[in-house]
C-alpha cells in the first residue's frame, strides 16, 4: 500500500499514513486530537481543517457555508490521496480542560466534607514491615513461608496469596534487605468470606515510603487521576485531560457504535482511554519522582459505558432496549490486564454501577456524600452529556438518567464550546440597550460559549425580553438582533472582539430551543422522581451538584431558566468531581468499598418514560422556567419583562404565549421522543 | 554483527546465527537438541558433532581420544566463525523417551489403584448448565447478574468471580445461546475460607463436552502431559518427551547454575520447559481435535527446582546451604501467566513441595498411594537423577533426598545412555564362558547401556565372579576381559554387533565404582530413615517404586546389588509415574488438592548427613550387596562365586577382600562427601 506524508500545521508534525486514510485518523496518528461529536460520520462539522498544500479527496459532509467559504474541509470526510500540508484551526482541536483535574474553582467546603474520617482508614493496599530470622540448616523453611510467619507476627493472618511477580523477586529482595522487608498487602473484598489478602510487592529493608494509589474518574469527556498517599489518604497530585476516546465521538452512544460496528473498535476505545490515563499517571509520577512499581492500587469510577470500554467489555446492549450492560459489578483485575502503567500486579477496582445509564461514577459520588445517613431527602445531580440523579434518604433511593444532549458540553449550539480558555462563562445583557458584557474562562478573547455561559444567556435573553417563555425570539430594535442563515439570532460578541476575528459570536433561536430541551429534560427527570415518591420539590432538603460543569453553574440563572428546582440557595452544594472523590474513599477504606456495593444495590433505577410521568413533565418543562409557575415562586415573583414592556395587558399576552408555546413544545418533545426511541440516552 | 549460516545434517536444517555463537546453541536455534550434562562447560563430552564443511573456532574440552580420532568436536566449545555444515551423530542427540508418557510397560495393577473413588469427584473445573430468563424492560439486570442468578438456581453460591476474558465474551455468548449457557467454574482452594469460585469460561447453549484438564509431571529429564476428561477423570491422551531444559544441563544443579549465572538464564529455562509442555499439549489436543480454549485447568507436579523454573522463581538458594527454596507452596496462576497454550485464564495449580530436594512430584506421588491411611510402614522411592524417598505410616512420615548421580540416567558411565531404543535393558552373563546375552529397548542393535541394564550388569558381573564385593575387577581368562584406556574393562557387546559398528560396548572398573556410589547412596538413605525411626528393614510392609526407571527395574538384581532392601518381592510395587498420577488426582478432587497441602506439611524432611548416620551408612553400602550381609539374607544365602572358584579358602579371601574394599570405599566416600559439600544434591 502506498504511504503518504501529511504535515500538520501549526504544530509542524509529520506523519506517514497509508493512502486513503481520513485526515481525522491521520491527525490522531500524529498525536493530534481533533474534535468529533459524530464519530467521523461527517455530521457534526467539528473537525474542520484547511488544506494548505496537496490535493486530497474531499467527501463533503455537514460544513457551514461560512466554513466552506474559508476553504475548510471536514477532516473525517477527507481522504489522504496525496502528500499534504494541513492546518488545524484552534477550534477544531481538543484543548486542555480547565477543570479536568477534579479540583474546582468553587468547592463549597462548608457543605461538603471528607467522609474518610467517618469510614476509617483501611486502604486497598497497606505496607507491613517484617523482621525475619535468617535461615539456617535447622530453620530452612522457604522464603515465602518465612515471610508469612513474619506477617503473622505482625498480626496479619488468613488466606494470604502472593503475586507471581512478588514471589519471583522474593529471594533476592529478602537477602538484599538482610531479612528486613516491607510487604505491600492488597485487601480484596469477598462478599461472603470477608477480605482476602494478596502480597503485591515486597521491598528490601524497611521502607518509609507510603503505598501509593490512584483514584480515577473516567468521564465521557474528561479523565481525572488523583495520586494518593495511601497511608493517609492525602491527594498528592491531580491530573486531568480530555478522554482521547473523543476522537471516536463525543457521547457514549457514538462510542458504543464505534466499539461495536467498527472492526477492532472496542479495542480502539479501550486503548484510547487507557492511553489517556497513562499520560496523566506518567505526569503525576514525574512530579513526585515515583516509579510505576510504587503505585500499587487503583480505583476507577466511570459511567457504565466508560467502565465497559475501560475493561474491554462488550457495550453493545447498553444502547439497545432493554438496555442491558454486560455487568454492573466488575471483577478486580490487575493493572497489567487493564493496561495501566503502574505496578503490573496492582489491583484495579472498578466501582459498581446501578444500571446501563447510572454508573459507578454516580455510586462513587454517593460515597462522597451521606445520603444514606439522613432522614431528610437529598437530591444528587451530576450534569454532563447525560444528567444522572439520585433522590433519597436513609430509607430509600431512586436514581435516573436523562439525555441532556451535548448542549452544555458545547455540542449542538452554533458557538457552543467546552469550558476551556476563551469560552464565555458568564454574561450580562443590559436591559434597554441590549449591550452585552461577557466573562471568559482565563480572561482570553472570546471564542465561543461554554455551558455555564449558555445558561446565563438563556436567563438574560429572557430577562431583557429578547426571548419569550417558550424560547421564541422577540424582535428588539437593536443591531444585535438580526436574522441569520438559520433564523433569528442575537449577537453576543462582535467579530472584531473575538479571538478568531472573522465572525460574530451569536446565539440563535434554534440554539435556544436546544437549550430548552436540555434543561427541560433535567428538570423533568427531577420532577418524575419526586412524583414517584409523591413529594413536592420543597421536600428536598439538600441538593448536591456534582461535575465540573456544576462547579461553574450560576445557581440563580439555573433556577430562573428552570433547570434546577426553586429552592433556597443554602440548600445547594457544589461538590465538584464527586466521582474521583468517591474513588479516593474506596481506595482508602474498606467501609467505602463495601458501601459502594451496597449502594449500587440499594438504588432503584427509574427508567424514564417507562410507566411514569416523564414525557408529560418534559413537555411542561420546555418553558422558562416552566409551564407551572407555581413550581418557581421566586422566579414568578419577579415581574416579567413582557409585563414591563406591555403593562397590564402583558400578563394575558404572556399566558397566551405560554399556551401557544406549549403546543410548540409538545411537537418538539415529540421529535425528542422519536430520537430517544432510537437510542434513548444519546 | 555478522551472521553465519549453519546447516545441520542429516536433518538438513539451516539456521542463520550471529558469528561467535557456539554450535550447541546454534543447533537449539535450529530446533535440534543436543545432549548436555555439564551445561555447556565442555566437560561432559556429550555434544560431539562433526564439521563437514567450513572452519569454525574449535575450543577443545573433554573429548575422548576415540572421538577426536573420528574428527568430532564438542558443539558447546565450537564457535561459528564461518558458514558451516555440521553432522550431528545420533549419540549426541536428545532422543524420544521410551516411557516418557507416564504409561509403563509394567504397572502392577494389583498393588496400585486409583484413589479417585476414595477421594470423590470434585474437579478443579466443572461445567454447570444454566437457563436464563430473557431480559426485558422490567428484568433488566446486567448479563453477569443474570448469569449469577442462573448459577444460584443450580445451587452454585458464594463468592463467584469472573475472569475478564469470560466477562468480555459474555454478552454475545448469552445471546448466541438464546439465554442457555454452560459455565465452566474453577474452584480455587483457600485454606481459611474454603473454596472460591471463578467463572473461567462461558459457552453458548448447553455444551455436552466435558471440561478438559491437564495433569502434568515436570521431571528433570522427562516431561509428561496427560489430557483428562474432568467430568470423569478418564485420561484421554498421554504425551511425554525430554525436558528441553536438557540443553542447559542434565541435572538440577547445572540448570540452577545456568538460571542464576547466565544473563536471561532463568527465562531460558522457564521457556524451555514451557515450550516442551506446549509441544506435548498441542499433540494431545490435535489427537482429540480440541481447541486450546477447551482446556480449562492444569495441575503441575515437579521437583522443587522444576517448579521454580516453571514458574520463573529464583532457584539460586536451592543450591546453596542451607538450601532455601523461594517457596514450597505456590500461588495458583493463570495459564497465560505460565505461558501454557491452553485457555489463557485456566487456573494452573503447582503442587506444593516439602523442601528444596523433596518436591511436589513426591507429594504428588504420595497422593497416588495411601501411606497416610495405614498403620503399617510404607517406603516410597522415586529414583531418577536424585533419589527421593518417603518412609511412614498414618502417624508419621519422614522424607529425604540423596544424589544418585547421573549413572542410572546414562551419565558418568562410559556407555551409559538413557532408556531409548538401542539401550541395553537386560543382560545375562554365562558363568564360565562369560558369553553375554543382551536385550535392548525396542530390540534395536545395541548402542549403549540403560540404567536397568547397568544394574543387571553389576549383579551379573558379581555373580559370575568378574567383580568382587567391593567392585574391583578380577582378571578372568576370557577375551572379553581386557585392560582399556581407563583400566580393566569387560566387553558386553562386540563392535560388529553394535549399532555404531565402530567400537565395543564395555563396562569399566570406574563405571562399576560409579554405580556402587549411586546404589550405595540410595540404600544408605533408606537405612538412615529406618535408623532415625529405630526400625529394621523388615518393618517395611510395602515398598512403592515410582518413576519410569523403576518400572523397568529388575527387582532381584536390584536387591542383589544392594540397591533395594532385601524384602520379599510381594512387598514391592512398581507404580510408574506416580507424579503425573497424583497430578490427575489433584485435578479431579478437592480432597486430593487439600491433602497435597497437608501431606507437604506432614512430611519431616531429613537432611542427609545433618545429625544422622548417612555417611557411615553410605560407606557401608559401597559393597555388593553391603558390608553387613545380615541385611541381605536372601543374597548371603546364595554361595558366592569366589567361594565357588576358590573352595573353602575362598571365604577367608572374601573377608579380606571385604576389609580391603572397605578402606577403598572409605576414601571414595570421602571424595563423594567433598563433592557433596559443593552442591550437595548434584
Interface residues (C-beta under 8 A of the other chain):
Chain A: X135 X136 X137 X139 X140 X141 X142 X143 X144 X145 X158 X159 X161 X162 X163 X164 X167 X168 X169 X170 X171 X172 X175 X190 X191 X192 X193 X194 X196 X311 X312 X313 X314 X316 X317 X321 X322 X323 X324 X325 X326 X327 X328 X329 X330 X331 X332 X333 X337 X355 X356 X607 X610
Chain B: X135 X136 X137 X139 X140 X141 X142 X143 X144 X145 X157 X158 X159 X161 X162 X163 X164 X167 X168 X169 X170 X171 X172 X175 X190 X191 X192 X193 X194 X196 X311 X312 X313 X314 X316 X317 X321 X322 X323 X324 X325 X326 X327 X328 X329 X330 X331 X332 X333 X337 X355 X356 X607 X610
